[in-house]
């Protein structure tokens, strides 16, 4: 780096969309940190720059915590934090700081992000970061899009990222501290609604993973690792052998997201033997995506029964289970999918159900082009696009009121006092039982019952909201505006003009323009 200017660099990993963490947020936000912002910090230091790193959990004072003479600020954000990140970027740009957006929102809505950042980074490796730092100047009138052709071959490991991991975990309100690790990038499946479906599966270096696990055993008596792989265990024998070699005394504990097709009983036994205590498989639908659930073309109830047996088998070996569903898919119709889910919960009382609403995140997935062509995507503000607070795709087999009636009903069924008690009784170990109870009584359970019920009522009483849902207008309803204003707090005044709106069909327009240019 001879002759290059030494920069003062700020990095924010945003894990919440507003500065008002819930009970669950105070306990868990520090455990939700991403790996790429920490990797970015390591790379910047390796290039000789000064780095101030903050994992934003809602309690930090960003104006105070960064140096006054900061040169450049990197922000990593999911789409639900877009409005907050736009406001933060505007605040620092007004003070002469160059700003960069990375993370999922940058990949999903790059053109929209260009209005509010000097650089928007898609797939990011050390070369992309070096390019940005070498050209650390404001970009007007629109930010510069920059992306690598693929994911990095390797990411900095836990040992290299440790000081950032340690400072972030210090923010958790309990002794439950989960270290983020990753063993692979991309995904071998081709689900059309998933951002990882277009990224080639790529295992990471097993030697680094083994050494990182050994390193963690010097920091905690019984470390907890949260694997960030989209589907952990694709190369099952290899990664489990690495764990066995690193931890012969079996002190490590693990939580991972995987697919049912990878979780045979033999493998579950082996997972339990090496310390897996939580698994989060995707069920998604009783009708679609059978390739991830080992059910092939089974009919809906047959699939439910088979998956129920499968989940109960897994829980005989692994005590904590979250089952992931997507509600409102085009294959869903009538009461059957919701009633099957209720029966599934009755048959698998120990599993914590997590419901995502069918949503289209910009250009994240191939299916989004089809939905935009069909004019089914709403201009729902990014602030609500977290798979739970807004469904921005008009359903084909339900009216909005019918869908929300069923959504409220299934949420109440899932988080009734009776369901919470049955889940606790079916979860023998204290920590997973406690986690299930806290999640149910906080924002993920009671909070969503309250929110979905309120929105259902507003669909009857708020004409502007109903017109927006029916795509009769694209004017953002006052309900959304007022909620964002309240959630952003003091950052509301920094939200740039136009920062609440976006072109929900930008992916379609971009694709059409590219096709026309190619002719």
ZAVEXKOL-455729 format. One record per residue (C-alpha): y, x, z; residue in three letters. Coordinates in steps of 0.02 Angstrom, whole numbers, plus 50000, padded with zeros to 5 digits. Layout:
! residues N
YXZALA/...
***
This chain:
! residues 519
500005000050000UNK/501145015149975UNK/502935009949941UNK/502604991449968UNK/503674981650090UNK/502874977650256UNK/503004958850273UNK/503104947550424UNK/501824934150386UNK/501524917550472UNK/499904907750455UNK/499624889850515UNK/497914881650520UNK/498344863150539UNK/496924853450622UNK/497904837750665UNK/499184827050574UNK/500394824250717UNK/500934831850884UNK/500114818350990UNK/498294823351019UNK/497094810251086UNK/495864813051228UNK/494574818351100UNK/495884829251015UNK/496324838551176UNK/494494842251200UNK/494004846151021UNK/495494851550915UNK/495284869750961UNK/493484868450901UNK/494004861950730UNK/494804877850665UNK/494454882950486UNK/493754899650431UNK/494874903250279UNK/496544904250375UNK/495744916850494UNK/495054926450345UNK/496784926250267UNK/497494933850426UNK/496214947850420UNK/496594951550237UNK/498474952050267UNK/498264964150412UNK/497124974950305UNK/498544975950179UNK/499684982750315UNK/500724967450357UNK/501204959850525UNK/500344942950555UNK/500754928650673UNK/499304916250672UNK/499364898650746UNK/498014885450746UNK/499084869750759UNK/498234857450878UNK/499774846650908UNK/500454855451061UNK/501274870850984UNK/503134873350950UNK/503154880450774UNK/505024883850777UNK/504854894750932UNK/503174902950900UNK/503584911650735UNK/504784926450719UNK/506544922550659UNK/506414935250518UNK/504764929250447UNK/504574932750261UNK/503174921050209UNK/502204906750286UNK/500454901550235UNK/499924883850281UNK/498144877450272UNK/498014858450275UNK/496864843950242UNK/497634829250149UNK/497944819250308UNK/499154833050360UNK/500084833450194UNK/501674824850254UNK/501724835750409UNK/501434851550306UNK/502794846250181UNK/504024844250325UNK/503554860950403UNK/503724869550234UNK/505434861750206UNK/506014867050379UNK/505564885350348UNK/506114885850165UNK/507854880750221UNK/507834896550327UNK/507384907650180UNK/505514908650211UNK/504334908350061UNK/502954895450090UNK/501174894350025UNK/499954879750037UNK/498084882250038UNK/496574872550098UNK/495844855950039UNK/497494847250003UNK/498054861249887UNK/496444859149787UNK/496534840149784UNK/498384837549747UNK/499044853849672UNK/500424846249564UNK/501114835749706UNK/501104850849821UNK/502104861049694UNK/503634850749738UNK/503624856849918UNK/502934874549918UNK/503334890749827UNK/501484894149796UNK/499974882449794UNK/498314891549808UNK/496674883949750UNK/495104894449770UNK/495734909649863UNK/495124927449877UNK/495944943649930UNK/496604946749754UNK/497504929949752UNK/498284933949921UNK/498814951249862UNK/499634943649707UNK/500624931249812UNK/501214944649933UNK/501714956349791UNK/502804942449719UNK/503484935449882UNK/504974926249809UNK/505534908049807UNK/504904898149658UNK/506084884949586UNK/506074870849538UNK/504184869849561UNK/502964880849653UNK/501754892049563UNK/499914886849552UNK/498714901249580UNK/496824901249598UNK/495324912749588UNK/493934908349467UNK/492684906449608UNK/492464908249795UNK/492494925849869UNK/490834935149869UNK/491074938250056UNK/492234932650196UNK/492774942250352UNK/491494939750488UNK/491684934350669UNK/491964952150731UNK/493424954350609UNK/494144937150648UNK/493844937950835UNK/495624938850900UNK/496064923250801UNK/494494914250857UNK/494804918951038UNK/496614913051040UNK/496124896550959UNK/494664892851076UNK/495824895851223UNK/496674879451174UNK/495154868551210UNK/495274857851367UNK/493474860751422UNK/492204874851429UNK/491404868451268UNK/491974881251139UNK/491234881650964UNK/491394897250857UNK/491594893950670UNK/490364902850556UNK/489764900250378UNK/488184905950288UNK/488514898950114UNK/489844891949999UNK/489694877949872UNK/488304865149865UNK/486674862949768UNK/486894844049758UNK/487924834849628UNK/488614819749722UNK/490034813649611UNK/491174809449759UNK/491104826749840UNK/492304841449820UNK/490884854049839UNK/489814846249701UNK/490694856549567UNK/490584873049663UNK/489054883649631UNK/487974886649785UNK/488204904349850UNK/487394912050005UNK/488434924750101UNK/487904941750166UNK/486494940050293UNK/486804957250370UNK/488574952150418UNK/487934935650488UNK/486614944450593UNK/487884956850662UNK/489114942850701UNK/487814933450800UNK/487424949050899UNK/489274951650928UNK/489474933950997UNK/488124937451126UNK/489284950651199UNK/490684937851218UNK/489804922551291UNK/488274919951396UNK/487684905751285UNK/488794904951129UNK/488954889051026UNK/489104891550838UNK/489734877850723UNK/489104881250546UNK/490384876050415UNK/489164875650269UNK/489244859350170UNK/487344859050183UNK/486614871350305UNK/484874878050273UNK/484714877450084UNK/483894894550096UNK/483064889550257UNK/481814903350293UNK/483064917150257UNK/484454910950371UNK/483274906050514UNK/482474923250505UNK/484214930850523UNK/484524920350679UNK/482834924950753UNK/483154943450724UNK/484904942750799UNK/484424932950955UNK/482634936051013UNK/483084929551188UNK/483644912651116UNK/485354912051199UNK/486294905551048UNK/486614887051018UNK/487044879150851UNK/487784863650770UNK/487694861050581UNK/487924848450442UNK/486384847050333UNK/485454834650225UNK/483894825050272UNK/482974832150123UNK/483044849250207UNK/482454842950377UNK/480574841550379UNK/479744840850549UNK/479124858650533UNK/480894864450500UNK/481604853950642UNK/480384862150762UNK/480964879150702UNK/482794874150717UNK/482494868650896UNK/481604884950935UNK/483104895350881UNK/484374884650975UNK/484994870450864UNK/485684856750976UNK/486654846250850UNK/486374841050670UNK/487474830250558UNK/486534823650406UNK/487314813050269UNK/486504796150239UNK/488014789550142UNK/487244773450074UNK/485674762750079UNK/485784761549890UNK/486454777949818UNK/486254796849833UNK/484404796649877UNK/484244814849827UNK/485004820049994UNK/483924808850102UNK/482144811450037UNK/482034793049986UNK/482124793749795UNK/482204776249722UNK/481654766449875UNK/482394749149896UNK/483764747150026UNK/482764741150176UNK/481314752750139UNK/482554767050132UNK/483324761750297UNK/481634760950383UNK/481104777750315UNK/482734786050364UNK/482664778150536UNK/480944785750564UNK/481574802250497UNK/483094802550612UNK/482054798050765UNK/480884812350720UNK/482334824550710UNK/483004818650879UNK/481344822450961UNK/481774840650927UNK/483674841450915UNK/484624831651049UNK/486274828050961UNK/486334818350799UNK/487784811550698UNK/487324800850547UNK/488654800050411UNK/488944784250309UNK/490164779750169UNK/490724761550171UNK/491374751950021UNK/490424760849883UNK/490234751249720UNK/488384748949755UNK/488784739149915UNK/488894720249905UNK/488824706050030UNK/488234707550208UNK/486634717350174UNK/487294735350186UNK/488164731550350UNK/486694722150424UNK/485524736150374UNK/486654748450463UNK/486594737750620UNK/484694737350612UNK/484684756150585UNK/485714758350745UNK/484524747250840UNK/483054757650779UNK/483924774450809UNK/484984771350965UNK/485274789851001UNK/486184793650838UNK/488094793150835UNK/488664783750678UNK/490134790950582UNK/490914779850450UNK/491974785850306UNK/492904773850192UNK/492634776350005UNK/494144786849955UNK/494754796949806UNK/495634813249850UNK/496614817749694UNK/495594829249583UNK/494314833749716UNK/492814825749632UNK/492204820749457UNK/492104802349506UNK/493984801649535UNK/494344802349349UNK/493314786749320UNK/494174777749463UNK/495894782349398UNK/495454776649222UNK/494934759949296UNK/496624758749388UNK/495764756449555UNK/496634770049655UNK/498044764949772UNK/499564775749808UNK/499114776649992UNK/500174789950080UNK/499214805950110UNK/499504804250297UNK/498194790450303UNK/496894798750190UNK/495664805550317UNK/494184794450267UNK/494564782550410UNK/496354775950413UNK/496484770650231UNK/495294766350091UNK/496284770149934UNK/495014762849812UNK/495024744349777UNK/493234738149808UNK/492304729549667UNK/491184718049769UNK/492324712949913UNK/494054705849936UNK/495094716550052UNK/494994703850192UNK/493114702150174UNK/492884720950176UNK/493944723050331UNK/493054708650417UNK/491424717950392UNK/492194734750438UNK/492874728050602UNK/491204719750639UNK/490164735450609UNK/491374746150709UNK/491334734250856UNK/489434733650848UNK/489334752650844UNK/490494755650991UNK/490194740751103UNK/489834744651285UNK/488024739751252UNK/487884751951106UNK/488714765951207UNK/487494763151351UNK/485984762851235UNK/486584778851151UNK/486804787351319UNK/485084781851377UNK/484294788351216UNK/485164805251232UNK/484274814951369UNK/485384830451381UNK/487034829751474UNK/488204838251348UNK/487744827651195UNK/487744811951302UNK/489484816151368UNK/490114819951191UNK/489474803251126UNK/490324793751266UNK/491994802851245UNK/491974800251057UNK/491574781851077UNK/492954777951201UNK/494264788651113UNK/495014787850939UNK/493344788350847UNK/492684772550929UNK/493874761251026UNK/495344768350929UNK/494604763450761UNK/494134746150822UNK/495954743650871UNK/496644750950710UNK/495474741750589UNK/495764725350682UNK/497644727650673UNK/497574731650487UNK/496464716450454UNK/497744705250540UNK/499174713150442UNK/498294709150278UNK/498604690850323UNK/500354692450396UNK/501194707150307UNK/501544701950128UNK/502154719150073UNK/500574727450140UNK/499444714650057UNK/500364716549891UNK/500154735349903UNK/498284733749934UNK/498114721749787UNK/499044734249675UNK/500414721449641UNK/501694734649694UNK/501714753349722UNK/503144752649847UNK/502564760650009UNK/502514746750141UNK/503624748150294UNK/502064748750403UNK/501564765350325UNK/503334772250328UNK/503604767850512UNK/501914774950563UNK/502264791550477UNK/503994792350556UNK/503254789450728UNK/501824801750703UNK/502904815950636UNK/504134814750779UNK/505484828050764UNK/504764833850598UNK/505194817250515UNK/506964823250479UNK/506254837850380UNK/505114827650268UNK/505804830950093UNK/506424817249980UNK/504934809649889UNK/503734817550014UNK/502874801150055UNK/502454796649875UNK/501324804449746UNK/500564800749577UNK/498844794149623UNK/498314796149441UNK/498904814049420UNK/497144820349386UNK/496964807949242UNK/498664812449169UNK/498294830949186UNK/496614829049098UNK/497374818648958UNK/498764831548931UNK/497504845648923UNK/496434836048798UNK/497964832448688UNK/498494850748692UNK/496754856148639UNK/496774845348482UNK/
***
